[in-house]
Amino acid sequence: MITFIINTHSSTSNNISNGCGIDGQKEILHHIAGSCNMMHHIAGDGIISKAIGYKTIEHSITSTEGMQIKSIDDVDFNNEDTYVYPVFTTELLNMFGFTHHLIYKHNEESGHTEPKKLTIDPVFKFLPQQVIEKAIKKELYIAVMSICEGKAYIEGWESVSKACDTYNIPESQVILVLGGNHSNYDYKTENFKNKSYIHLNYYALELSCKIRTGYTKVLDNLSSEKKKHYICLNSQIKPHRYHMVSNLLHNGILENGYVSCQNYQSHVNNFSQIKDVYAMKETLRKDGANVLEFIKFYNTLPYIVDSIDAKNYNNALHAPWTYDPKLNDLSFKTAIDVTANQIDTYYKSAVIDVITETANRGHHVNFITEKTFKAIMHKMPFIISGDKGNNKELLRHGFKLYDMLFDYSFDEYDLYVDRNNAIVKQLKKYCEMPLEKFADRVKQNDVQKVIEHNFKILETNNIWLNFYNDLKLLIT
């Protein structure tokens, strides 16, 4: 039996304990009831980060034969169980305390945004002493379940090693559970050879729970009438997203889709990869984009389909995939639920999804997030603008691509500008078709077989079962 240990006594002042983590995009996060970035403890129903709900982890563990959850008070280390203490975090390097993380703070006196350095305490500092002692004695494993989408793993194991040396914990007792699909990049580095890491796509896990608890019944009740050729939602500001939406505009097919895209003024807290529009312009210039087209495009922003504001951070991009066991009656009573239902309507009214995935500019790290899995849940064909190889990364997980609709040779291009140009060229061909004809093409048997196959992979929770099997191999 694999027993996951939950600490029910962790102090709310701790920055890291079962699920209270560090979000490197924002700053150290404190445990606040109801925060969309925190996990409540075992009796709670919050979410660990915007990527994953604690109830999803609990549901996945307790519904799997050979796994269970126990409070730290109820653990008897004298039996035959293998014990795992999970630590959830959104940033791997920073959480081990060896990186000075630079964030920006607004200075009320000067009125300017100024940089501020944070020194982050090492993760093991916040673990219960009995957990440290048991790890030293090799009586339990510490599973560092990193949800971060960033390139935090490149030097990750070096940070783990330093932390292990500080606390005398054998490296063999630490398992990294990585949230991003980094096999084509980080896993091949010297730091990761022969180390204990496994992959768990939290986004797939979340949506799998959503499907298996009846959410698709809600989708089935929505109208399936098609009103747009595609949907393309963009929240956080990144170069490949701006370039993609600019392309849609300048190719005359923006009106064929449901498109959202923020400008710097409308984007809450400016969670953007590039600091401001001027820096973005220079970045796009260096990357080979048409800067004059970008400027014309930027002056047309924002495009609003899904909305995000300070009062509703848990916005429509996220609400449709956050699993909540209380919604088993499929009733939608809160403002968040209503907004989610509205976005579902947009998905149901579009033929395909043009996905601007999370992308780590220039590093070719493949991310498969809720952006892709939402399309699979909504039973839509899709094409991904992301990093090099992003579309073909899906094949590794058993999913299929829509080769009958798209030529995926662009997936091997080195530059996102070239990949986006190739995507839009193909999309434009379909947007020039009458909407009804395009919708009929997607209804044909060859496309529907792939749609159903991908949905089944997600519904049957293969991602979690693969994680469980890999975990067993590591600890036995």
Secondary structure, 3 states (H helix, E strand, C coil): CEEEEECCCCCCCCCCECCECEECCCEECCCCCCCCCCCCCCCCCCEEECCEEHHHHHHHHHCCCCEEEEEHHHCCCCCCCEEEEEEEECCHHHHCCCCEEEEEEECCCCCCEEEEEEECCCHHHHCCHHHHHHHHCCCCEEEEEECCCCCCCCCHHHHHHHHHHHHCCCHHHEEEEECCECCCCHHHCHHHCCCCEEECCHHHHHHHHHHHCCHHHHHHCCCCCCCEEEEEECCCCCHHHHHHHHHHHHCCCHHHEEEEECCCCCCHHHCCCCCCHHHHHHHHHHCCCCHHHHHHHHCCCCECCCCCECCECCCCCCHHHCCCHHHHHCCCCCHHHHHHHHHHHHHHHEEEEEEECCCCCCCCCECCCHHHHHHHHCCCCEEEECCCCHHHHHHHHCCCCCCCCCCHHHHHCCCHHHHHHHHHHHHHHHHCCCHHHHHHHHHCHHHHHHHHHHHHHHHCCHHHHHHHHHHHHHHC
